[in-house]
């Protein structure tokens, strides 16, 4: 089971403590289908299975919703940003009760101790860097590393089923924002900065209606001192308004404006850099958040489908394969009608690359994994060696490498392979790390000159195969416009298998047959692959004919397969 986000409110911080986020609301339910990438080793979480559970339970409401803010040494000083933040909540409209639902994430020991003295809900975030000032450069490595660690922390909160608003400390909460955050199924709601900095300075008070404002953020402001001064002025006006003086407006942000008193050319340059970096870092951080969630969902899915020795069968689906009487139906038919293969359906793990394929997969009550790749559309048929085909096969390699890293062995099979007999008896390991099918087989099972086909292979999870898959994927950068099979063939021909110390066996086409080199023996054949064939329609036609012959010929003498006319 995975998780799906419902409602995520994010905005950028112009030059403050957290580059990527200003205010975030996340509501979680049953499944999160996000792009798959590896989580970088420098990211690590804190106390993920002990204190955090207690802290989340203590701060959240009954529907598992809370507010998360980040504090550090600078923000907890006297007349610091935390003090002003709490004051805004105490004096805001219907906001005072929210203080008991705030979880403050401290990035250093001083901030954590201060939080505990105030008897608030506190969590200490352990990082490899210490961020003492929220006014670091937007390009600071320390800032990026801290933001990355915080992002994974937020991902951990999601994975535990909690919904949250994330807020910077330099946001004044004047009214309860939840009424405004009622959503219509949105996955993410973003607040935003004013990107035209001169417009901000020229007419600041006209931009915010005091009768409607829920929050006021000290964005587009360079120093903490300026933020504190202008936010204090905002709270003073707010207090006057609440005391019955309706005709007031928020003051001009004079201190923040003065913090920008440099040449107009420099202001324009800095604002452009800040905007660009803010966008880059926001996407970068979100990329790793969804990666963390996707890895968790993959791990859970694998546990459900694998047999006791952590072995499973993997294939992939797109919209073109799930049409009625299409490739998926044919593949499942072969498993149901094959010898000792029907039970393998329960151990089949299908990577779906579009929503239509995923929905059809679930309709068949199969184990389905939804892969989403930004900017890529795999819903239509991908002809051999088209751009879509190449992108698709590399996405496959990424996921398979991650499966190995999770400790699972697997057979990978293309959907255009008919399973007529259970292949595991023929794949009994003699220490091999990889066993792979061939378009053409030379009769020598350990000879690297065999011409491989990556449509069917069995791989054991170990350090050698994990390294092989990493090298396989990375080699696409130098071997451009080559699909996965040609790249692996290149690595084989250049001795990579031997250098890794990997034992590789090449599978005999007598048993693992295909349209390139057809078996002559129906008594021995295990699988039949529609290789050397370009279109799905042609494959479906000839594989259907193959299955019809299989039904008639089971138990008879040796007979040749039909010609593959399509």
Beta strands, then each sheet from edge to edge (+ up, - down):
strand 1: 9-10
strand 2: 23-26
strand 3: 65-71
strand 4: 102-106
strand 5: 121-124
strand 6: 163-167
strand 7: 171-173
strand 8: 189-190
strand 9: 215-217
strand 10: 311-317
strand 11: 348-352
strand 12: 367-370
strand 13: 409-413
strand 14: 417-419
strand 15: 434-440
strand 16: 451-459
strand 17: 504-506
strand 18: 512-514
strand 19: 527-529
sheet 1: 1+ 8+
sheet 2: 2+ 6- 3- 4- 5-
sheet 3: 7+ 9-
sheet 4: 12+ 11+ 10+ 13+ 16- 15+ 17+
sheet 5: 14+ 19- 18-
end
